[in-house]
């Protein structure tokens, strides 16, 4: 079953603008990971945030996690055309005892116009 | 991180046949997984590939349809058996590396006609 709901489902912005994607989930988690997928290819790991962390940065990416609201956001600053892709959040449920099983959200399709 | 390769990258198969997908990792990993991504959809976990024992399947997936092998800590195969058009999907393997991060292969795009 799908754990995560992402919004918006689709986002179109101009190059240079910031893009924000949100992910909500249903159960307690060990961690949450964000991935990028270009044109139905493999997933690229972007960032992992643990349940005891609130914010994490990696280059132009900023991820926040609010466990009380069971939600996370991914911010891409100064977007580029190459950021055009689908973005997925994935959670590892807390009861999974480090099995590594991930439950994916439905994804946000981002289009960055040059 | 880990470098993961999959073979084939894509295939077009006829209904009723079977296809075996290979996943190779450049380092030894404990946990390997197989996911399916149906057209326009998100990823769904098929099974955990266990080294030296039978795979652990998620609800809705059975061994007869998706037999999995894991002969060592760097390699696994997934077979899609007796295929139907509903099996047309991208199949991805992933590995769980240190620090809980999970990395994915490039995927195998399967079309069943």
Contacts between the chains, C-beta under 8 A, distances in Angstrom:
chain1	res1	chain2	res2	distance
A	2	B	42	6.5
A	30	B	100	7.1
A	31	B	100	5.5
A	33	B	101	6.9
A	33	B	102	6.6
A	35	B	104	7.4
A	40	B	37	7.8
A	40	B	90	6.1
A	40	B	107	7.6
A	40	B	109	6.9
A	41	B	106	6.0
A	41	B	107	6.1
A	42	B	4	7.9
A	42	B	92	6.3
A	42	B	104	5.1
A	42	B	105	5.6
A	42	B	106	3.8
A	42	B	107	4.8
A	43	B	43	7.6
A	43	B	92	6.9
A	43	B	94	7.8
A	43	B	104	4.0
A	44	B	104	7.9
A	45	B	1	7.6
A	45	B	101	5.9
A	45	B	102	7.1
A	45	B	103	5.5
A	45	B	104	7.4
A	48	B	99	7.3
A	48	B	100	6.3
A	48	B	101	5.2
A	50	B	100	7.7
A	88	B	42	6.4
A	88	B	43	7.1
A	90	B	43	7.7
A	90	B	102	7.7
A	92	B	100	7.0
A	98	B	100	7.9
A	99	B	31	7.7
A	99	B	48	6.9
A	100	B	31	4.5
A	100	B	33	6.8
A	100	B	48	7.4
A	100	B	96	3.8
A	100	B	100	7.7
A	100	B	102	6.3
A	101	B	33	7.4
A	101	B	45	5.8
A	101	B	48	7.1
A	101	B	58	8.0
A	102	B	33	7.9
A	102	B	43	7.9
A	102	B	45	6.9
A	102	B	94	7.9
A	102	B	102	6.1
A	103	B	45	7.6
A	104	B	42	4.5
A	104	B	43	4.5
A	104	B	44	7.5
A	105	B	42	6.4
A	106	B	41	7.8
A	106	B	42	5.1
A	107	B	42	5.5
